């Protein structure tokens, strides 16, 4: 009799684990999404600095801005130049990718960099 009782307990543990598995997967996906948000913000800062550096040298800031980010984010990147006088400002904006099905809008990461013009 005792053997049958232990055997049934093992089946119960497996069912409890299977019930908890979707929650674990959701938490893991949330952690990956937070990492993507952070990475996209870091890439926007890199793009803004590269674009501002290029624009300060009278270079093609848009191309250099997009070239500074990962290839899979370059298509979601826009760079705008502003400024006048002795400095130039470039704002890079990247659409944050989503790993959640049906959830496409996590917004954008926007960073700005300003550099003095090189005469």
Jmol script that loads the backbone (N, CA, C; Angstrom):
load data "model"
ATOM      1  N   UNK A   1       0.804  -1.194   0.000  1.00  0.00           N
ATOM      2  CA  UNK A   1       0.000   0.000   0.000  1.00  0.00           C
ATOM      3  C   UNK A   1       0.851   1.265   0.000  1.00  0.00           C
ATOM      4  N   UNK A   2       1.872   1.257   0.763  1.00  0.00           N
ATOM      5  CA  UNK A   2       2.706   2.448   0.870  1.00  0.00           C
ATOM      6  C   UNK A   2       3.333   2.795  -0.485  1.00  0.00           C
ATOM      7  N   UNK A   3       3.685   1.819  -1.255  1.00  0.00           N
ATOM      8  CA  UNK A   3       4.293   2.041  -2.555  1.00  0.00           C
ATOM      9  C   UNK A   3       3.337   2.787  -3.488  1.00  0.00           C
ATOM     10  N   UNK A   4       2.079   2.451  -3.500  1.00  0.00           N
ATOM     11  CA  UNK A   4       1.103   3.131  -4.351  1.00  0.00           C
ATOM     12  C   UNK A   4       0.952   4.599  -3.970  1.00  0.00           C
ATOM     13  N   UNK A   5       1.000   4.901  -2.689  1.00  0.00           N
ATOM     14  CA  UNK A   5       0.861   6.278  -2.223  1.00  0.00           C
ATOM     15  C   UNK A   5       2.029   7.146  -2.730  1.00  0.00           C
ATOM     16  N   UNK A   6       3.255   6.638  -2.666  1.00  0.00           N
ATOM     17  CA  UNK A   6       4.417   7.392  -3.144  1.00  0.00           C
ATOM     18  C   UNK A   6       4.351   7.596  -4.655  1.00  0.00           C
ATOM     19  N   UNK A   7       3.876   6.631  -5.362  1.00  0.00           N
ATOM     20  CA  UNK A   7       3.779   6.723  -6.812  1.00  0.00           C
ATOM     21  C   UNK A   7       2.789   7.821  -7.225  1.00  0.00           C
ATOM     22  N   UNK A   8       1.664   7.950  -6.533  1.00  0.00           N
ATOM     23  CA  UNK A   8       0.676   8.973  -6.837  1.00  0.00           C
ATOM     24  C   UNK A   8       1.222  10.365  -6.524  1.00  0.00           C
ATOM     25  N   UNK A   9       2.037  10.490  -5.477  1.00  0.00           N
ATOM     26  CA  UNK A   9       2.632  11.788  -5.124  1.00  0.00           C
ATOM     27  C   UNK A   9       3.543  12.294  -6.230  1.00  0.00           C
ATOM     28  N   UNK A  10       4.271  11.423  -6.857  1.00  0.00           N
ATOM     29  CA  UNK A  10       5.145  11.848  -7.942  1.00  0.00           C
ATOM     30  C   UNK A  10       4.339  12.418  -9.098  1.00  0.00           C
ATOM     31  N   UNK A  11       3.230  11.846  -9.398  1.00  0.00           N
ATOM     32  CA  UNK A  11       2.373  12.362 -10.453  1.00  0.00           C
ATOM     33  C   UNK A  11       1.811  13.733 -10.105  1.00  0.00           C
ATOM     34  N   UNK A  12       1.523  13.942  -8.833  1.00  0.00           N
ATOM     35  CA  UNK A  12       0.997  15.231  -8.396  1.00  0.00           C
ATOM     36  C   UNK A  12       2.054  16.320  -8.534  1.00  0.00           C
ATOM     37  N   UNK A  13       3.275  16.015  -8.210  1.00  0.00           N
ATOM     38  CA  UNK A  13       4.371  16.985  -8.344  1.00  0.00           C
ATOM     39  C   UNK A  13       4.563  17.365  -9.806  1.00  0.00           C
ATOM     40  N   UNK A  14       4.457  16.404 -10.700  1.00  0.00           N
ATOM     41  CA  UNK A  14       4.597  16.696 -12.128  1.00  0.00           C
ATOM     42  C   UNK A  14       3.472  17.618 -12.602  1.00  0.00           C
ATOM     43  N   UNK A  15       2.266  17.398 -12.138  1.00  0.00           N
ATOM     44  CA  UNK A  15       1.145  18.268 -12.523  1.00  0.00           C
ATOM     45  C   UNK A  15       1.308  19.669 -11.964  1.00  0.00           C
ATOM     46  N   UNK A  16       1.797  19.785 -10.730  1.00  0.00           N
ATOM     47  CA  UNK A  16       2.029  21.106 -10.149  1.00  0.00           C
ATOM     48  C   UNK A  16       3.112  21.853 -10.933  1.00  0.00           C
ATOM     49  N   UNK A  17       4.147  21.152 -11.334  1.00  0.00           N
ATOM     50  CA  UNK A  17       5.212  21.765 -12.121  1.00  0.00           C
ATOM     51  C   UNK A  17       4.679  22.252 -13.465  1.00  0.00           C
ATOM     52  N   UNK A  18       3.874  21.436 -14.124  1.00  0.00           N
ATOM     53  CA  UNK A  18       3.299  21.836 -15.405  1.00  0.00           C
ATOM     54  C   UNK A  18       2.369  23.039 -15.254  1.00  0.00           C
ATOM     55  N   UNK A  19       1.684  23.153 -14.149  1.00  0.00           N
ATOM     56  CA  UNK A  19       0.824  24.296 -13.902  1.00  0.00           C
ATOM     57  C   UNK A  19       1.605  25.574 -13.645  1.00  0.00           C
ATOM     58  N   UNK A  20       2.790  25.440 -13.070  1.00  0.00           N
ATOM     59  CA  UNK A  20       3.617  26.600 -12.750  1.00  0.00           C
ATOM     60  C   UNK A  20       4.497  27.018 -13.924  1.00  0.00           C
ATOM     61  N   UNK A  21       4.705  26.145 -14.885  1.00  0.00           N
ATOM     62  CA  UNK A  21       5.578  26.411 -16.024  1.00  0.00           C
ATOM     63  C   UNK A  21       5.183  27.653 -16.829  1.00  0.00           C
ATOM     64  N   UNK A  22       3.916  27.898 -17.140  1.00  0.00           N
ATOM     65  CA  UNK A  22       3.568  29.126 -17.883  1.00  0.00           C
ATOM     66  C   UNK A  22       3.956  30.401 -17.138  1.00  0.00           C
ATOM     67  N   UNK A  23       3.852  30.394 -15.827  1.00  0.00           N
ATOM     68  CA  UNK A  23       4.250  31.571 -15.045  1.00  0.00           C
ATOM     69  C   UNK A  23       5.753  31.786 -15.150  1.00  0.00           C
ATOM     70  N   UNK A  24       6.509  30.715 -15.069  1.00  0.00           N
ATOM     71  CA  UNK A  24       7.967  30.828 -15.214  1.00  0.00           C
ATOM     72  C   UNK A  24       8.347  31.351 -16.598  1.00  0.00           C
ATOM     73  N   UNK A  25       7.667  30.870 -17.623  1.00  0.00           N
ATOM     74  CA  UNK A  25       7.950  31.335 -18.982  1.00  0.00           C
ATOM     75  C   UNK A  25       7.612  32.811 -19.149  1.00  0.00           C
ATOM     76  N   UNK A  26       6.510  33.253 -18.566  1.00  0.00           N
ATOM     77  CA  UNK A  26       6.114  34.655 -18.643  1.00  0.00           C
ATOM     78  C   UNK A  26       7.128  35.561 -17.937  1.00  0.00           C
ATOM     79  N   UNK A  27       7.610  35.128 -16.783  1.00  0.00           N
ATOM     80  CA  UNK A  27       8.625  35.899 -16.056  1.00  0.00           C
ATOM     81  C   UNK A  27       9.924  35.959 -16.866  1.00  0.00           C
ATOM     82  N   UNK A  28      10.319  34.848 -17.470  1.00  0.00           N
ATOM     83  CA  UNK A  28      11.529  34.832 -18.290  1.00  0.00           C
ATOM     84  C   UNK A  28      11.391  35.741 -19.503  1.00  0.00           C
ATOM     85  N   UNK A  29      10.224  35.724 -20.150  1.00  0.00           N
ATOM     86  CA  UNK A  29      10.010  36.608 -21.302  1.00  0.00           C
ATOM     87  C   UNK A  29      10.041  38.073 -20.873  1.00  0.00           C
ATOM     88  N   UNK A  30       9.497  38.366 -19.695  1.00  0.00           N
ATOM     89  CA  UNK A  30       9.545  39.733 -19.172  1.00  0.00           C
ATOM     90  C   UNK A  30      10.976  40.186 -18.934  1.00  0.00           C
ATOM     91  N   UNK A  31      11.811  39.298 -18.416  1.00  0.00           N
ATOM     92  CA  UNK A  31      13.218  39.638 -18.189  1.00  0.00           C
ATOM     93  C   UNK A  31      13.940  39.896 -19.518  1.00  0.00           C
ATOM     94  N   UNK A  32      13.661  39.083 -20.514  1.00  0.00           N
ATOM     95  CA  UNK A  32      14.270  39.283 -21.834  1.00  0.00           C
ATOM     96  C   UNK A  32      13.796  40.607 -22.438  1.00  0.00           C
ATOM     97  N   UNK A  33      12.502  40.928 -22.275  1.00  0.00           N
ATOM     98  CA  UNK A  33      11.978  42.188 -22.817  1.00  0.00           C
ATOM     99  C   UNK A  33      12.629  43.389 -22.130  1.00  0.00           C
ATOM    100  N   UNK A  34      12.829  43.325 -20.827  1.00  0.00           N
ATOM    101  CA  UNK A  34      13.516  44.415 -20.123  1.00  0.00           C
ATOM    102  C   UNK A  34      14.951  44.568 -20.630  1.00  0.00           C
ATOM    103  N   UNK A  35      15.599  43.450 -20.914  1.00  0.00           N
ATOM    104  CA  UNK A  35      16.936  43.509 -21.490  1.00  0.00           C
ATOM    105  C   UNK A  35      16.935  44.164 -22.861  1.00  0.00           C
ATOM    106  N   UNK A  36      15.929  43.855 -23.674  1.00  0.00           N
ATOM    107  CA  UNK A  36      15.803  44.477 -25.001  1.00  0.00           C
ATOM    108  C   UNK A  36      15.578  45.984 -24.895  1.00  0.00           C
ATOM    109  N   UNK A  37      14.774  46.397 -23.935  1.00  0.00           N
ATOM    110  CA  UNK A  37      14.521  47.824 -23.730  1.00  0.00           C
ATOM    111  C   UNK A  37      15.816  48.528 -23.351  1.00  0.00           C
ATOM    112  N   UNK A  38      16.561  47.930 -22.446  1.00  0.00           N
ATOM    113  CA  UNK A  38      17.830  48.514 -22.008  1.00  0.00           C
ATOM    114  C   UNK A  38      18.843  48.562 -23.150  1.00  0.00           C
ATOM    115  N   UNK A  39      18.935  47.488 -23.910  1.00  0.00           N
ATOM    116  CA  UNK A  39      19.870  47.432 -25.030  1.00  0.00           C
ATOM    117  C   UNK A  39      19.521  48.467 -26.094  1.00  0.00           C
ATOM    118  N   UNK A  40      18.228  48.631 -26.372  1.00  0.00           N
ATOM    119  CA  UNK A  40      17.792  49.606 -27.369  1.00  0.00           C
ATOM    120  C   UNK A  40      18.131  51.022 -26.917  1.00  0.00           C
ATOM    121  N   UNK A  41      17.959  51.315 -25.636  1.00  0.00           N
ATOM    122  CA  UNK A  41      18.315  52.641 -25.111  1.00  0.00           C
ATOM    123  C   UNK A  41      19.816  52.885 -25.237  1.00  0.00           C
ATOM    124  N   UNK A  42      20.619  51.870 -24.960  1.00  0.00           N
ATOM    125  CA  UNK A  42      22.075  52.000 -25.095  1.00  0.00           C
ATOM    126  C   UNK A  42      22.452  52.235 -26.548  1.00  0.00           C
ATOM    127  N   UNK A  43      21.804  51.530 -27.468  1.00  0.00           N
ATOM    128  CA  UNK A  43      22.086  51.699 -28.892  1.00  0.00           C
ATOM    129  C   UNK A  43      21.669  53.085 -29.385  1.00  0.00           C
ATOM    130  N   UNK A  44      20.585  53.634 -28.846  1.00  0.00           N
ATOM    131  CA  UNK A  44      20.151  54.985 -29.220  1.00  0.00           C
ATOM    132  C   UNK A  44      21.197  56.014 -28.789  1.00  0.00           C
ATOM    133  N   UNK A  45      21.782  55.834 -27.614  1.00  0.00           N
ATOM    134  CA  UNK A  45      22.844  56.739 -27.166  1.00  0.00           C
ATOM    135  C   UNK A  45      24.068  56.665 -28.058  1.00  0.00           C
ATOM    136  N   UNK A  46      24.431  55.458 -28.455  1.00  0.00           N
ATOM    137  CA  UNK A  46      25.568  55.276 -29.357  1.00  0.00           C
ATOM    138  C   UNK A  46      25.299  55.931 -30.709  1.00  0.00           C
ATOM    139  N   UNK A  47      24.083  55.755 -31.221  1.00  0.00           N
ATOM    140  CA  UNK A  47      23.710  56.340 -32.515  1.00  0.00           C
ATOM    141  C   UNK A  47      23.733  57.862 -32.444  1.00  0.00           C
ATOM    142  N   UNK A  48      23.224  58.430 -31.372  1.00  0.00           N
ATOM    143  CA  UNK A  48      23.191  59.891 -31.237  1.00  0.00           C
ATOM    144  C   UNK A  48      24.611  60.460 -31.186  1.00  0.00           C
ATOM    145  N   UNK A  49      25.497  59.824 -30.441  1.00  0.00           N
ATOM    146  CA  UNK A  49      26.885  60.298 -30.371  1.00  0.00           C
ATOM    147  C   UNK A  49      27.587  60.188 -31.715  1.00  0.00           C
ATOM    148  N   UNK A  50      27.394  59.056 -32.405  1.00  0.00           N
ATOM    149  CA  UNK A  50      28.028  58.885 -33.715  1.00  0.00           C
ATOM    150  C   UNK A  50      27.481  59.896 -34.721  1.00  0.00           C
ATOM    151  N   UNK A  51      26.176  60.117 -34.692  1.00  0.00           N
ATOM    152  CA  UNK A  51      25.576  61.093 -35.599  1.00  0.00           C
ATOM    153  C   UNK A  51      26.045  62.507 -35.307  1.00  0.00           C
ATOM    154  N   UNK A  52      26.150  62.870 -34.026  1.00  0.00           N
ATOM    155  CA  UNK A  52      26.619  64.207 -33.657  1.00  0.00           C
ATOM    156  C   UNK A  52      28.086  64.398 -34.038  1.00  0.00           C
ATOM    157  N   UNK A  53      28.883  63.360 -33.859  1.00  0.00           N
ATOM    158  CA  UNK A  53      30.300  63.441 -34.245  1.00  0.00           C
ATOM    159  C   UNK A  53      30.424  63.652 -35.748  1.00  0.00           C
ATOM    160  N   UNK A  54      29.648  62.909 -36.517  1.00  0.00           N
ATOM    161  CA  UNK A  54      29.679  63.039 -37.972  1.00  0.00           C
ATOM    162  C   UNK A  54      29.177  64.410 -38.409  1.00  0.00           C
ATOM    163  N   UNK A  55      28.081  64.864 -37.818  1.00  0.00           N
ATOM    164  CA  UNK A  55      27.517  66.164 -38.191  1.00  0.00           C
ATOM    165  C   UNK A  55      28.457  67.303 -37.813  1.00  0.00           C
ATOM    166  N   UNK A  56      29.215  67.155 -36.720  1.00  0.00           N
ATOM    167  CA  UNK A  56      30.146  68.208 -36.324  1.00  0.00           C
ATOM    168  C   UNK A  56      31.299  68.343 -37.315  1.00  0.00           C
ATOM    169  N   UNK A  57      31.554  67.281 -38.063  1.00  0.00           N
ATOM    170  CA  UNK A  57      32.600  67.302 -39.096  1.00  0.00           C
ATOM    171  C   UNK A  57      32.007  67.525 -40.483  1.00  0.00           C
ATOM    172  N   UNK A  58      30.746  67.962 -40.541  1.00  0.00           N
ATOM    173  CA  UNK A  58      30.008  68.194 -41.788  1.00  0.00           C
ATOM    174  C   UNK A  58      29.829  66.904 -42.587  1.00  0.00           C
ATOM    175  N   UNK A  59      29.743  65.769 -41.900  1.00  0.00           N
ATOM    176  CA  UNK A  59      29.582  64.482 -42.579  1.00  0.00           C
ATOM    177  C   UNK A  59      28.126  64.077 -42.689  1.00  0.00           C
ATOM    178  N   UNK A  60      27.885  62.907 -43.280  1.00  0.00           N
ATOM    179  CA  UNK A  60      26.513  62.407 -43.438  1.00  0.00           C
ATOM    180  C   UNK A  60      26.011  61.809 -42.118  1.00  0.00           C
ATOM    181  N   UNK A  61      25.452  62.630 -41.266  1.00  0.00           N
ATOM    182  CA  UNK A  61      25.095  62.186 -39.921  1.00  0.00           C
ATOM    183  C   UNK A  61      24.056  61.065 -39.916  1.00  0.00           C
ATOM    184  N   UNK A  62      23.103  61.078 -40.840  1.00  0.00           N
ATOM    185  CA  UNK A  62      22.051  60.051 -40.862  1.00  0.00           C
ATOM    186  C   UNK A  62      22.651  58.664 -41.114  1.00  0.00           C
ATOM    187  N   UNK A  63      23.508  58.556 -42.088  1.00  0.00           N
ATOM    188  CA  UNK A  63      24.131  57.265 -42.410  1.00  0.00           C
ATOM    189  C   UNK A  63      25.013  56.778 -41.259  1.00  0.00           C
ATOM    190  N   UNK A  64      25.818  57.678 -40.709  1.00  0.00           N
ATOM    191  CA  UNK A  64      26.715  57.292 -39.619  1.00  0.00           C
ATOM    192  C   UNK A  64      25.943  56.950 -38.347  1.00  0.00           C
ATOM    193  N   UNK A  65      24.849  57.633 -38.132  1.00  0.00           N
ATOM    194  CA  UNK A  65      23.990  57.358 -36.981  1.00  0.00           C
ATOM    195  C   UNK A  65      23.435  55.937 -37.063  1.00  0.00           C
ATOM    196  N   UNK A  66      22.902  55.558 -38.211  1.00  0.00           N
ATOM    197  CA  UNK A  66      22.340  54.218 -38.389  1.00  0.00           C
ATOM    198  C   UNK A  66      23.421  53.137 -38.414  1.00  0.00           C
ATOM    199  N   UNK A  67      24.605  53.486 -38.909  1.00  0.00           N
ATOM    200  CA  UNK A  67      25.693  52.504 -38.969  1.00  0.00           C
ATOM    201  C   UNK A  67      26.230  52.165 -37.583  1.00  0.00           C
ATOM    202  N   UNK A  68      25.968  53.016 -36.601  1.00  0.00           N
ATOM    203  CA  UNK A  68      26.499  52.800 -35.257  1.00  0.00           C
ATOM    204  C   UNK A  68      25.680  51.801 -34.441  1.00  0.00           C
ATOM    205  N   UNK A  69      24.483  51.439 -34.918  1.00  0.00           N
ATOM    206  CA  UNK A  69      23.643  50.507 -34.166  1.00  0.00           C
ATOM    207  C   UNK A  69      23.725  49.120 -34.787  1.00  0.00           C
ATOM    208  N   UNK A  70      23.233  48.135 -34.053  1.00  0.00           N
ATOM    209  CA  UNK A  70      23.192  46.765 -34.560  1.00  0.00           C
ATOM    210  C   UNK A  70      22.355  46.702 -35.832  1.00  0.00           C
ATOM    211  N   UNK A  71      22.727  45.814 -36.724  1.00  0.00           N
ATOM    212  CA  UNK A  71      22.041  45.702 -38.016  1.00  0.00           C
ATOM    213  C   UNK A  71      20.536  45.491 -37.860  1.00  0.00           C
ATOM    214  N   UNK A  72      20.115  44.688 -36.902  1.00  0.00           N
ATOM    215  CA  UNK A  72      18.694  44.380 -36.759  1.00  0.00           C
ATOM    216  C   UNK A  72      17.900  45.540 -36.166  1.00  0.00           C
ATOM    217  N   UNK A  73      18.590  46.584 -35.668  1.00  0.00           N
ATOM    218  CA  UNK A  73      17.902  47.775 -35.177  1.00  0.00           C
ATOM    219  C   UNK A  73      18.017  48.960 -36.144  1.00  0.00           C
ATOM    220  N   UNK A  74      18.906  48.866 -37.115  1.00  0.00           N
ATOM    221  CA  UNK A  74      19.155  49.996 -38.020  1.00  0.00           C
ATOM    222  C   UNK A  74      17.902  50.403 -38.788  1.00  0.00           C
ATOM    223  N   UNK A  75      17.085  49.457 -39.161  1.00  0.00           N
ATOM    224  CA  UNK A  75      15.867  49.772 -39.902  1.00  0.00           C
ATOM    225  C   UNK A  75      14.817  50.467 -39.060  1.00  0.00           C
ATOM    226  N   UNK A  76      14.950  50.396 -37.744  1.00  0.00           N
ATOM    227  CA  UNK A  76      13.991  51.021 -36.835  1.00  0.00           C
ATOM    228  C   UNK A  76      14.548  52.311 -36.245  1.00  0.00           C
ATOM    229  N   UNK A  77      15.637  52.824 -36.833  1.00  0.00           N
ATOM    230  CA  UNK A  77      16.338  53.986 -36.286  1.00  0.00           C
ATOM    231  C   UNK A  77      16.109  55.222 -37.143  1.00  0.00           C
ATOM    232  N   UNK A  78      15.816  56.340 -36.493  1.00  0.00           N
ATOM    233  CA  UNK A  78      15.764  57.633 -37.174  1.00  0.00           C
ATOM    234  C   UNK A  78      16.671  58.601 -36.426  1.00  0.00           C
ATOM    235  N   UNK A  79      17.297  59.492 -37.179  1.00  0.00           N
ATOM    236  CA  UNK A  79      18.209  60.466 -36.597  1.00  0.00           C
ATOM    237  C   UNK A  79      17.874  61.849 -37.142  1.00  0.00           C
ATOM    238  N   UNK A  80      17.726  62.792 -36.256  1.00  0.00           N
ATOM    239  CA  UNK A  80      17.387  64.160 -36.653  1.00  0.00           C
ATOM    240  C   UNK A  80      18.467  65.107 -36.157  1.00  0.00           C
ATOM    241  N   UNK A  81      18.860  66.026 -37.015  1.00  0.00           N
ATOM    242  CA  UNK A  81      19.894  67.005 -36.675  1.00  0.00           C
ATOM    243  C   UNK A  81      19.247  68.355 -36.391  1.00  0.00           C
ATOM    244  N   UNK A  82      19.752  69.038 -35.385  1.00  0.00           N
ATOM    245  CA  UNK A  82      19.292  70.382 -35.060  1.00  0.00           C
ATOM    246  C   UNK A  82      20.506  71.175 -34.588  1.00  0.00           C
ATOM    247  N   UNK A  83      20.298  72.419 -34.431  1.00  0.00           N
ATOM    248  CA  UNK A  83      21.373  73.243 -33.893  1.00  0.00           C
ATOM    249  C   UNK A  83      21.746  74.360 -34.833  1.00  0.00           C
ATOM    250  N   UNK A  84      22.630  75.119 -34.381  1.00  0.00           N
ATOM    251  CA  UNK A  84      23.114  76.263 -35.135  1.00  0.00           C
ATOM    252  C   UNK A  84      24.207  76.918 -34.319  1.00  0.00           C
ATOM    253  N   UNK A  85      24.836  77.857 -34.886  1.00  0.00           N
ATOM    254  CA  UNK A  85      25.919  78.511 -34.161  1.00  0.00           C
ATOM    255  C   UNK A  85      27.153  77.645 -34.108  1.00  0.00           C
ATOM    256  N   UNK A  86      27.615  77.380 -32.930  1.00  0.00           N
ATOM    257  CA  UNK A  86      28.887  76.678 -32.742  1.00  0.00           C
ATOM    258  C   UNK A  86      28.749  75.206 -32.385  1.00  0.00           C
ATOM    259  N   UNK A  87      27.514  74.695 -32.368  1.00  0.00           N
ATOM    260  CA  UNK A  87      27.335  73.285 -32.008  1.00  0.00           C
ATOM    261  C   UNK A  87      26.204  72.661 -32.806  1.00  0.00           C
ATOM    262  N   UNK A  88      26.223  71.349 -32.818  1.00  0.00           N
ATOM    263  CA  UNK A  88      25.203  70.582 -33.528  1.00  0.00           C
ATOM    264  C   UNK A  88      24.644  69.530 -32.563  1.00  0.00           C
ATOM    265  N   UNK A  89      23.343  69.300 -32.669  1.00  0.00           N
ATOM    266  CA  UNK A  89      22.675  68.314 -31.823  1.00  0.00           C
ATOM    267  C   UNK A  89      21.999  67.283 -32.710  1.00  0.00           C
ATOM    268  N   UNK A  90      22.183  66.018 -32.380  1.00  0.00           N
ATOM    269  CA  UNK A  90      21.541  64.926 -33.105  1.00  0.00           C
ATOM    270  C   UNK A  90      20.729  64.110 -32.114  1.00  0.00           C
ATOM    271  N   UNK A  91      19.484  63.833 -32.487  1.00  0.00           N
ATOM    272  CA  UNK A  91      18.605  63.001 -31.664  1.00  0.00           C
ATOM    273  C   UNK A  91      18.347  61.706 -32.414  1.00  0.00           C
ATOM    274  N   UNK A  92      18.684  60.595 -31.772  1.00  0.00           N
ATOM    275  CA  UNK A  92      18.436  59.265 -32.350  1.00  0.00           C
ATOM    276  C   UNK A  92      17.231  58.654 -31.652  1.00  0.00           C
ATOM    277  N   UNK A  93      16.378  58.050 -32.454  1.00  0.00           N
ATOM    278  CA  UNK A  93      15.177  57.415 -31.924  1.00  0.00           C
ATOM    279  C   UNK A  93      15.061  56.021 -32.528  1.00  0.00           C
ATOM    280  N   UNK A  94      14.918  55.016 -31.667  1.00  0.00           N
ATOM    281  CA  UNK A  94      14.823  53.626 -32.122  1.00  0.00           C
ATOM    282  C   UNK A  94      13.555  53.005 -31.552  1.00  0.00           C
ATOM    283  N   UNK A  95      12.767  52.375 -32.402  1.00  0.00           N
ATOM    284  CA  UNK A  95      11.577  51.656 -31.958  1.00  0.00           C
ATOM    285  C   UNK A  95      12.005  50.405 -31.197  1.00  0.00           C
ATOM    286  N   UNK A  96      11.471  50.240 -30.004  1.00  0.00           N
ATOM    287  CA  UNK A  96      11.852  49.107 -29.154  1.00  0.00           C
ATOM    288  C   UNK A  96      11.168  47.836 -29.665  1.00  0.00           C
ATOM    289  N   UNK A  97      11.947  46.790 -29.985  1.00  0.00           N
ATOM    290  CA  UNK A  97      11.345  45.543 -30.459  1.00  0.00           C
ATOM    291  C   UNK A  97      10.635  44.806 -29.320  1.00  0.00           C
ATOM    292  N   UNK A  98       9.653  43.987 -29.680  1.00  0.00           N
ATOM    293  CA  UNK A  98       8.885  43.227 -28.699  1.00  0.00           C
ATOM    294  C   UNK A  98       9.020  41.738 -28.964  1.00  0.00           C
ATOM    295  N   UNK A  99       9.111  40.956 -27.887  1.00  0.00           N
ATOM    296  CA  UNK A  99       9.113  39.501 -28.040  1.00  0.00           C
ATOM    297  C   UNK A  99       7.748  38.908 -27.709  1.00  0.00           C
ATOM    298  N   UNK A 100       6.824  39.747 -27.238  1.00  0.00           N
ATOM    299  CA  UNK A 100       5.490  39.273 -26.897  1.00  0.00           C
ATOM    300  C   UNK A 100       4.595  39.282 -28.135  1.00  0.00           C
ATOM    301  N   UNK A 101       3.972  38.168 -28.457  1.00  0.00           N
ATOM    302  CA  UNK A 101       3.073  38.120 -29.615  1.00  0.00           C
ATOM    303  C   UNK A 101       1.880  39.063 -29.408  1.00  0.00           C
ATOM    304  N   UNK A 102       1.594  39.860 -30.411  1.00  0.00           N
ATOM    305  CA  UNK A 102       0.461  40.761 -30.348  1.00  0.00           C
ATOM    306  C   UNK A 102       0.739  42.079 -29.649  1.00  0.00           C
ATOM    307  N   UNK A 103       1.871  42.196 -28.986  1.00  0.00           N
ATOM    308  CA  UNK A 103       2.238  43.441 -28.286  1.00  0.00           C
ATOM    309  C   UNK A 103       3.384  44.072 -29.057  1.00  0.00           C
ATOM    310  N   UNK A 104       3.055  45.032 -29.918  1.00  0.00           N
ATOM    311  CA  UNK A 104       4.070  45.627 -30.776  1.00  0.00           C
ATOM    312  C   UNK A 104       4.554  46.979 -30.298  1.00  0.00           C
ATOM    313  N   UNK A 105       3.873  47.584 -29.347  1.00  0.00           N
ATOM    314  CA  UNK A 105       4.205  48.954 -28.991  1.00  0.00           C
ATOM    315  C   UNK A 105       4.821  49.056 -27.604  1.00  0.00           C
ATOM    316  N   UNK A 106       6.132  49.026 -27.551  1.00  0.00           N
ATOM    317  CA  UNK A 106       6.847  49.314 -26.318  1.00  0.00           C
ATOM    318  C   UNK A 106       7.451  50.708 -26.392  1.00  0.00           C
ATOM    319  N   UNK A 107       7.036  51.465 -27.397  1.00  0.00           N
ATOM    320  CA  UNK A 107       7.501  52.842 -27.521  1.00  0.00           C
ATOM    321  C   UNK A 107       8.833  52.942 -28.227  1.00  0.00           C
ATOM    322  N   UNK A 108       9.505  54.044 -27.980  1.00  0.00           N
ATOM    323  CA  UNK A 108      10.802  54.278 -28.602  1.00  0.00           C
ATOM    324  C   UNK A 108      11.815  54.684 -27.540  1.00  0.00           C
ATOM    325  N   UNK A 109      13.066  54.427 -27.858  1.00  0.00           N
ATOM    326  CA  UNK A 109      14.175  54.910 -27.034  1.00  0.00           C
ATOM    327  C   UNK A 109      14.747  56.122 -27.749  1.00  0.00           C
ATOM    328  N   UNK A 110      14.835  57.232 -27.043  1.00  0.00           N
ATOM    329  CA  UNK A 110      15.306  58.484 -27.655  1.00  0.00           C
ATOM    330  C   UNK A 110      16.472  59.031 -26.847  1.00  0.00           C
ATOM    331  N   UNK A 111      17.571  59.297 -27.532  1.00  0.00           N
ATOM    332  CA  UNK A 111      18.760  59.879 -26.905  1.00  0.00           C
ATOM    333  C   UNK A 111      19.258  61.033 -27.761  1.00  0.00           C
ATOM    334  N   UNK A 112      19.853  62.021 -27.106  1.00  0.00           N
ATOM    335  CA  UNK A 112      20.348  63.213 -27.781  1.00  0.00           C
ATOM    336  C   UNK A 112      21.809  63.427 -27.421  1.00  0.00           C
ATOM    337  N   UNK A 113      22.590  63.860 -28.408  1.00  0.00           N
ATOM    338  CA  UNK A 113      24.001  64.197 -28.182  1.00  0.00           C
ATOM    339  C   UNK A 113      24.316  65.520 -28.865  1.00  0.00           C
ATOM    340  N   UNK A 114      25.122  66.336 -28.224  1.00  0.00           N
ATOM    341  CA  UNK A 114      25.518  67.630 -28.754  1.00  0.00           C
ATOM    342  C   UNK A 114      27.045  67.693 -28.807  1.00  0.00           C
ATOM    343  N   UNK A 115      27.554  68.178 -29.929  1.00  0.00           N
ATOM    344  CA  UNK A 115      29.003  68.333 -30.103  1.00  0.00           C
ATOM    345  C   UNK A 115      29.299  69.680 -30.755  1.00  0.00           C
ATOM    346  N   UNK A 116      30.483  70.237 -30.457  1.00  0.00           N
ATOM    347  CA  UNK A 116      30.848  71.501 -31.080  1.00  0.00           C
ATOM    348  C   UNK A 116      31.210  71.281 -32.554  1.00  0.00           C
ATOM    349  N   UNK A 117      30.923  72.279 -33.377  1.00  0.00           N
ATOM    350  CA  UNK A 117      31.286  72.196 -34.786  1.00  0.00           C
ATOM    351  C   UNK A 117      32.795  72.305 -34.948  1.00  0.00           C
ATOM    352  N   UNK A 118      33.316  71.498 -35.845  1.00  0.00           N
ATOM    353  CA  UNK A 118      34.735  71.537 -36.153  1.00  0.00           C
ATOM    354  C   UNK A 118      34.926  72.419 -37.375  1.00  0.00           C
ATOM    355  N   UNK A 119      35.663  73.487 -37.205  1.00  0.00           N
ATOM    356  CA  UNK A 119      35.831  74.460 -38.305  1.00  0.00           C
ATOM    357  C   UNK A 119      37.035  74.147 -39.126  1.00  0.00           C
TER     358      UNK A 119
END
end "model"
wireframe off; spacefill off
backbone 0.3
color backbone group
